[in-house]
Amino acid sequence: MTDIPYKIYLEENEMPTSWYNLRADMKNKPAPLLNPGTGKPMTAEELGAVFCDELVAQELDETTPYIEIPEEIRKFYKMYRPSPLVRAYCLEEKLKTPAKIYYKFEGNNTSGSHKLNSAIAQAYYAKKQGLKGVTTETGAGQWGTALSMACAYLGLDCRVYMVKVSYEQKPFRREVMRTYGASVTPSPSMNTEVGRKILAEFPGTTGSLGCAISEAVEDATSHEGYRYVLGSVLNQVLLHQTVIGLETKIAMEKYGIKPDIIIGCAGGGSNLGGLISPFMGEKLRGEADYRIIAVEPASCPSFTRGVFAYDFCDTGMICPLAKMYTIGSSYIPAPNHAGGLRFHGMSPILSQLYHDGLMEAISVNQTDVFAAAEYFARCEGILPAPESSHAIKAAIDEALRCKETGEEKTILFGLTGTGYFDMVAYEKFHDGNMTNYIPTDDELAASIAKLPKTAE
Ligand SMILES: *Cc1c(COP(=O)(O)O)cnc(C)c1O
């Protein structure tokens, strides 16, 4: 064995003090968000009706390379960061691969995922603006939990619209959020006009993420002192998540390590974007080269089978249009889809990079994802979130390829969180009741045909 420790931590004084804004180094900038009514780029003023002012500024800033992390956020980060960069010695040994595998583990906080990195930033700017509170939606629950933790810390009101089916299936998630003082409403609800309308039309509906977004936005815009916040996709969220990649890079440089391959799961793209940003920056500036792989579920394949076009971010079609890889906002993953990452689109930043050939994408089947999750849990000890396990699956496959060729590549992947609240999905897998659903070309074409018509 080498002298690389199992876990590489950073000293407090080595931690990043700024987020890195990758857009500053992108020649082809991501396309602007468009107002769905006028088809014109969203102005700061328009965005300010929904989002906090400082976050709007970050959303629109494509020139400032480094944006200082406010002292208060750095203090909060210190409670659960740096997150460990782990050398997966046990996994390497079990795979008998010459590859060196590292993972950055973001599951060491109560929310169980990387989402807290952006939640605390968004709550901080809301507080700084003198707001009373924020609203949001949550599907699986990690984002809602992260946001309630951040709001509790700062003394902000937090209103979470939780997709009804998750609300009923994941009562423990709900109670964690309530422990942190959030109010959690199953969506669709009678609280909002859009919720009442949907309930009248579909009385038995168990809800959807798109519907919960519409309710959260309406709640924020109809109450004085509230704004809406979102846990992925947006440029600002990727910016906050760069703390993952910056810490990783500092930790690796301490030991003279350079990754050859960087892998991350991709739902809306925030963890992957955060992990790769500093490395991609070097690649864009011609200082280094890396192979970067996004991993998505075969049942929701926006990169690998979608189109690069303007689309709505929500099923309710009230949010701004984003130019991204999308399989259409009306696409709803099959009910047997248990592995998360169910957003129909992808971060505009990552979409542009992928379009420009700067990164690759693959899709994987959910039974293979859970098999990889179990394999990983049994040798590395950590019970991974199904989302994270997409990256595990791809990292194992790359390591096995190295075994065939004898190449000693260094593989880095993002382990975004833990899977304690996903035991129903694990149970399905163990009982042999998990199936794979791969949409047909016709299904995708039907949903892509409903994309909004824009000038482009
Ligand atoms: C939300 C989440 C993801 C996917 O979101 P991205 O924005 O694509 O990072 C991945 N892993 C975990 C554990 C999550 O909670």
The ligand as an ORCA input file, in Angstrom:
! r2SCAN-3c Opt
* xyz 0 1
  C     -30.595     15.542     -4.797
  C     -29.584     14.490     -4.787
  C     -28.873     14.128     -5.959
  C     -29.141     14.713     -7.319
  O     -29.146     16.064     -7.449
  P     -28.046     16.867     -8.285
  O     -28.544     18.243     -8.299
  O     -27.966     16.233     -9.640
  O     -26.776     16.710     -7.537
  C     -27.901     13.163     -5.863
  N     -27.631     12.546     -4.705
  C     -28.294     12.846     -3.567
  C     -27.964     12.109     -2.320
  C     -29.277     13.828     -3.571
  O     -29.940     14.130     -2.447
*
